[in-house]
Amino acid sequence: RRGPRAMAGTRNMPATRTRSTVAAYEVGDSAASRAAHDSTLREWEEDGHNCGHDQVLENERLEAAIAGVCATLLAGSALSDCGADPLTSRRVTNVLGIAGGLAYGMRLWSFETWYRRHYKREYQREKWELENYEQGEKEEMVGLFAHKGLDRNDAESVVGTMVASKDFFVGLMMTEELNLREPLARTEVRTATVTGCYVLAALVPVVLTEFFVRLFAAGWCVNLLCAQGDRCRSLVFAGVGIVIVGGLGARRASMSMLSVSTHTLETVCLGIASVLGPKLVMYFLST
């Protein structure tokens, strides 16, 4: 087993390998793909493949931020339609943003705590079953692999080889038989991170709205919007929030090498729906 210092030097290698192989795939360059794989084959046994893990963690943060912006847009739009003055609207929106972030973090912590316990119990059960009736567990995996398209004779050969490593085989049963992935580590750190992302993203539209309103009022830029009046303030608030949520969608797309325009448009639509949703509700309630 490698020590912490040795592992630190390879922490970013999976992401580097993935960028190289994905870039080769995007242009259909088979030679570049083979070179990207062959140049780092020896390292896989040392550091594993953590790029998917890193993407999950970043997506958690982006999801929290998107949720925070959308919640702020919902709250701000609803307060505006209810006739709340700007000062009250800012205070309530800020409080809801902080409270929403805490609730979002607690939801993550609660789920991850349950899932970790559930996974541990199921792991112990599968390990106990393998120790008590190995042949039965082998037959289950052979049947599963055969169902997925592997020739039965090949499945028996593969399972017979893998079962010699008990811990590996139990982990394989967890993913293939029960569809349970190993829990992510550092739940407390992840909880604090997503809470911070949610709260920060929820507060930014309010802060930027005040900045732009003061900027317009001071005459420091072209007066495209009337800075005096709640309607213009609401338009600035909605525009800022929609732009932010669109940027978060673009970042999520670029992280996965997907279409930036498609994901930006999708998240922009979420922002627009967050602004218009309360207005539609108020309209139908008033008729």
Summary of the structure (lengths in Angstrom):
residues: 287
radius of gyration: 25.7
end to end distance: 69.1
largest distance: 80.0
contacts: 844
relative contact order: 0.12
helix: 82%
strand: 0%
